[in-house]
Amino acid sequence: MSQRILLAHFSLGVSALNASVIPRVLGVSSPNSSDCIVHNFLFYLSLTFILACLCAKEWRAWIVYERTKRFKQVKVRNRELFAVIGVVVAIMFIILLVGTILAPQRPDPCIDYRCSSSSNIFTYVAFGYVLLLTIATVVVAVLARNLNPVAGESTGILFTVGFVCFALVFLGILFATRSTPAYLETWLLSFSVSAISMVAMILIVFRKLSWINHSEAQIREKFLGGLGSSMGGSGSNPAETSDSYHSSQAARPVFSNSDHLPKPEPLYNPFGRYGGRFSDPGYNDETTSATGLSDEIYGGSRTSANESTVTFCSELQSAGTTFVIVSSAKLIALPFPYTDSSSGSSSGSGACVAHKFYDEDEFASPRGEDTKLQKQKFDIAASVENFRAKGFKIGEEGDWEEYLDRTTGDQYFINVVTGRFSRTQPSGDNNDDDNDDASDNAKADNAEQVELI
């Protein structure tokens, strides 16, 4: 994810902050004006850069999360964040430059060899500017406190800022008393900077190593994993999005009646995925149990004489495999959007999906119905369900349903009768696809094939 770039720049700023004490250490016995100026510039610029990176990263994660909850999109590119960071650092550079020209840092003429200036006003301005950035970073961290740590840094920021405040109070009192030798003050300053850097790296950067082997899709799912129930989507998978790129336009439903939309009914595949009518690689009519389920994969019990509900946690489902399982009791497993009645929220982890088991007789096709027609109907229904699973339903009109893509936030439309997919708003008679020209049909078919893949 793009947050790695900001974390890398944050690490670079921490390194520069530690390097800022080197001129102070080298000149502890006989400092000169150059050592004082280099230390002053490195210290304040690196500290400003660190705070700007943290604040920008946390703000982007928070704004993306909040906008996604409301079906809105926001475009926050890396170059835009770096432009803001550059402006923030440039302001500090101007403050230091003006202060160096008007009141340059020089060694104190007294025996303690401390760097000092003829006017402390610019030092106070620079310190106040850093304090404002710190407050802004803390405010953003508090706003983003509910974000998943895979993208949010609230805990690390708050702990680090607390540690910094403690160190500043301690060092401020120590330096104000002027009761310690210059070499001891330099050592304490170096130790405090190193300790703060270590805490920041551990709490903000190193903890990201827990997700270093995760794919971008997995990180997105963890980042927005809590939005499946709050958004009211019809699918079971959480919203997937990127914290670096979103369109600035809010996606608004084209169809008005988008409230309390019914969930799709479960599908029945009369042909089976593996060629037989009720076929499954592990099916054995004589040895399977009453539910035909393995205790290692399934859990649940019969809820009535003709159906039961279980949770399916197989690796096959995570790979996108769908199949029909039939036991000696002729129960058929069908996936359906599962809602936990105890919590009132849809399952959003993507690892488990509920199935209902129905008696075969409930799905017996009418006698004399053409098998090809049955298969055609099922293929259309499967296509519709596939597209439904890829987005949030936000409206419907006639035979068309309007969805919002989970990954890109784009709008698309599905005809539930023909299974047709369209990226553009359908016009004219919703039930008459023959009025569309050949080019639109070709584009829709190509888009459908891509989505199915």
N, C-alpha and C positions, 0 to 999 in steps of 0.2 A: 504494500500500500504506500501511498505517497507520504504517509506520516514518517516513514523511514528517513526521508530527506530532511525534514525538520529536526528529527532526533539526531541525525548526523551533524547538522549545524549547531544544535544545542551542545553536543559533545565537543565540537570545535571551540565554541565559546567558553566552555569550562576549562579546556586546555589553555586558552589564551588568558583566562583569569588566573590560573596558577602560574603562568609565565610572567604575569605582571609583577610578581614579588621578586623575581630574579634581579632586576636592577636595584631594588631596595636592599637585597641581601649583599650584592656585590659592592654597593657603596656604603655599607654600614660603618666602615672605619673612616673613610674619607669620601663622602658623597660629593657629587658635582651637580650642576644645574641639569645636564643632560639626563642623568639617572632619575632625577626627580620628575622631569617632564615625561620621559618614557613610561615610568611607573604610573603616573597620573593618567595618561592617555590609555594605556593598556587596561588598567583596572576599571575605569568607568565605561570605556567602550565595550569591553567584553561582558561586563555585568549588564549593560543595557541590551546587548545582543542576546544574551541568555534569556532575559525577561521577555523581550519582544518575541522570540521564537516560542517560548512556552505559552504566552498569552495568545498568539496567533493560532497555534495548533489547537489549543483547548477551545478557543472561540469557534473555529471551523467545525470541530467535532460536535460541539453543542448546537450550532445553528443548523447543521445537516440533520441531526437527530430530531430537533424540534420541527423543522419543516417537513420531514418525511412523515412524522406522525399525522400531519394535517394534509397529506397528499399534495404538498407543495414541493417545489424543486428550487434549489439554489445553486448558482454557479460560483464556486470558490476555487480558482486555479492556484497552482503553486506560485506562478509569477506574480499574481496579485498580492498574495501574502508576503512574498519577498520584497515587493515594492513598498508595502507598508512597513516592513521591518527595516528596509533601507532608509525610509524617511525618519523613523524613530531614532535610528543610530546616527543619522546625519544631524539631527537636532542636537544630540549630545556632543557630537564632534564640533559643531559650531560654538556651543557653550564653552567647551574646553579650549578651542582655538582663540576665542575672544579673551578668555581668562588668561591664557598664556601670553598673549600679546600685551595686554594691559597690566597684568600682575603675574609675571612668570614665577614658576616654582624654583626656589633656590635653597641651598643648604642653610640651615639656621647658623648665624654667626657664633652662637654659643657653643659650648663644648659638646652638647649632645648630638650635633650633626643631623638634626631632623630637617626634613624638607618642609619648607614653609613658604608663604607668599606675603607680599606687602598688603594684600587685601584678600580677606577670606570670603567675600561675597560670591565669587564665582564657584568656590568650593561648596558653599551652601546651596547655590542654584543647582549644581550638578547632583548633589546628594538629594535635594528635593525632587529632582526629575526622576532619579532612580526610585525614590520612595513612591511617587505617583505610579510608575510602571509596576511596582510591586503590588500596590493596592489594586490596580486594574487586573493583574494576573490572579490575585486572590478572589476578586469578585467573579471573574469568569470561571474559576475553579469551583466556586460555590454553586454557580448556576448549572455547571455540568457535573454535579456530584452524583447524579443518578446514571451516568453513562457507564457502559461496560468498560473495565480497565483495559480491554484490548485496544481501545481508541482514546479513552479518557485518562487524564493524568491528575485528577483532582486530589486523590490521597497523597501522591508523591509531592505535588506542589504545596499543599497545605503543611505537610510535615517539614518540608525543606524550608519554607518561609518561616515557620516557627523556630527552626534551628538557627536560621540566619538572624532572626530578631534577638534570640538569646545571645548569639555571638557579638552582635553589634552593641548591645547594652553592656556586655562585659568589656569589650575592647574600648568602647567610648568612655566608660568610667576610668579605665586604666590609663588611656592616653591623656585624658583631661587632667589627671592628678600630676602628670609629669614627674612621677616618683620612681620610675623604672629606667634603667639604662636603655640607650637606643638599640643595642643589639638584642636585648630581651623583648622589647616592643616589636622589633622586626621578626623575631622568632615566633612570637605569639600571633602576629598577623599572618605569617606563612602557614602556621599550623591551623589557624581558623579557616583560612581559604582552602587548604587541602581537605580539612574535615567536612566543610560544607560541600565541596565538590564531590567527595566520596558519597555523602548522603544523597545528593542530587542524582548522581549516576546510578546508584543502587535502586532508588525508589522510582526513577523516571525512565532510565534507559535500560538497565540490566534486567528489569522485570519483564521487558518485552521479549526476552529470549524464550519465554514460555511459549510464545506463538510463532517462533521463527520458522518452524516447519509447516505451519498452516498455510493453506492456499488463500488466495485473495477472496475467493467465494466463502471460505470458512470464516475468515476474519469479518467479512461483511455480515454473515449470519450471526456471529457472536455480537457484533456491534449493534445490530438492530433486532436482536433476537426477542426482545420484549414487546415488539410492536405487533405481533401476530394477533393478539387478542384485542389490544386497544384500538386497532384500526378497523376491526370488524370485517376483515377480508374473508372470502369464502374458502380460500385454500388453507392448507395446514402448515405451509412453510412460511417462515418469517420473511419480512421484506429484505431484499438485498440491495445494497446501494454502495456507492463509493463516497468517502469523505472528502474527495478532492474535486469532483466534477458533477455538476447538476445544472440543468437548464434553469434559467431565471424565471421562466413563465410558470405560473401555477396551473396545474392540470385541473380543468373544470369539467364536470360531467356534461356530455351533450344531451343525454336523455335525463329527463327531470325526475322520474319516479325511481329514485335510487335508495329510498329508505326501506328497511325491513325486507330486503330481497331474499327470496327463498333459496336454500342451498340445493345444489344439483342432486338428483336421485342417483343411487348407486347403479353401476352398469352390470349387465350380465353378459358374459361372453359364452355363447353356446358352442363355440368351436374350440376353445382352449388355445393356449399359447403354443403348445408343442404338437399340434396337429390333430389330436383326438377331441371328441366332443367334451369329455370330462377327463382330460389327460393331465398328468403331472409326473415328473420324473421319479418322484418317490412314492407314487400312489400304489397301494396294494389293498385291494378290496377286502382281503381276508384278515390282514394283520393290523390295519389302521384302527384307531380307537373310535369311540362314538363321535368324536369331533374331528378326527383325522389330523390331530395337531401334535407337534412335539413340545414337551414341556420346556425344552430349552429355548424355543423360539416364541412360543405363544403362551398367553395366560388368559384366563377368563372362564366363564361357565355359561351354560345354557340359561337364557332368560325366559324362554317360553317354549311351547311345544314345537315351534317351527323355526326359531331363530336364536342365535346367540351372538354376543359381541365380545371381541377379543382385541388385543393390541398386537400389531405385527412389527417385530423389531429385527427383521432379517437383513443381512447385507445385500440381498438381492433387491430389496425395495430401495435401499439407498443408491443402488446402481441404476434405478429406473425400471427394474423388471416387474412385470405384472403377470400373474398367473392365477389359475383357478384350481382350488383344492377340493376334492370330493372324497368323503369318507364312505364307509359302508352304510352309513345312515343317509347318504346322498345329500350332504350339506354342501352348499356352494359358498366359497369365500369371496366376498366382493368388497373392494375398498370404498370408503365413503368419508366425507369430511367429518372428523370426529370432534365433538365438544365435550369437555369434561363437565359433567353436571354439577360436581361438587365445587369446582372453582369458577365455572361459568366462562372459561376461556378456551380458545381453540388450541390444540396441540401445535406447538410452533418449533419444536426442535428439529423436525425433518427426519429424525431417526426412527420414529414409530408412527404408524398410521393405523387407525382402527379399521376393522373389517366386520361386516355382518355376515352371518351364515344363514342361508335360506334353504328350505326344502326344494328339491328339484322340481316337484310338481307345481310350485308357484310360478316357475318360469317356463313351463311347457309351452312350446309354440303352438299356435292354432294348426290343426291338421290341414294339410294341403297347401300351406304357405310355402312359397318358393324359398329354397335354401340360400340362393344367391341374394335374394331380396333381404333375408335375415342378416346375412353377412354385410350387405351394403348399409343397412340400418345401424348395425353395430359399429362399423368403421366410422360412420358419420358421428355417432355418439361418442366414440373413443376420441375422435379428433376434437370435438367440442370440449370434452373433459380435459384433454391435454392442454388446450389453450386456456381453459379456466384455471388450471393449476399454476399457470405462469404469471397470473396477475390478480389484481383486486377488482371485483365487480363493483362498478360505480353507477350503472344505469342500464335500462333496457327499454326497448320500444319495438312492439311487434315481434318479429322473429329474430331481431338483432339484440345482442347484449354488448354493453360497453365495458371495457376493462382498462386497468392501469398496469403496465408492465412492472413487475417487481424489481427488475434489474436496472432498467433505463428510465423508468417513469413515463415512457411513451404511452399514448392511448392507442387502443386497437379495438376492433369490432368483430364479433362472431355471430354467424347466422346459425341458430340452434336447429334449424330444419335441414339445411343443406350442408352444414359443417364448414361453410365458407369463411375464410379469414380475410380481413381488410384492415389496412392501416389508415384509411381515410373514412370520413363519416359517410355512411350509406345514404343515398338520396333516392327519391321516387318511391315506388311501391316496394315495401319491405319484403313482400312475399314473391316478387317477380324478379328473379336473378337474370332472366333472359334479356332484360332491357339493358344490361351492362355490356359495354363493348368488349371485344376480345382481348385488348391490351390490358384492361383492368383485371380480367379473369386470369390472365397469364401471370400478372404481378402478384395477385392474391395467392395463386397456386404455388408460385415459387416461394413466397413468404411462408406459406403453410408448411412446405417441405423443410425449410430452414428451421422453423420452430419445432417441428416434430423431431428433427435430428438432435 
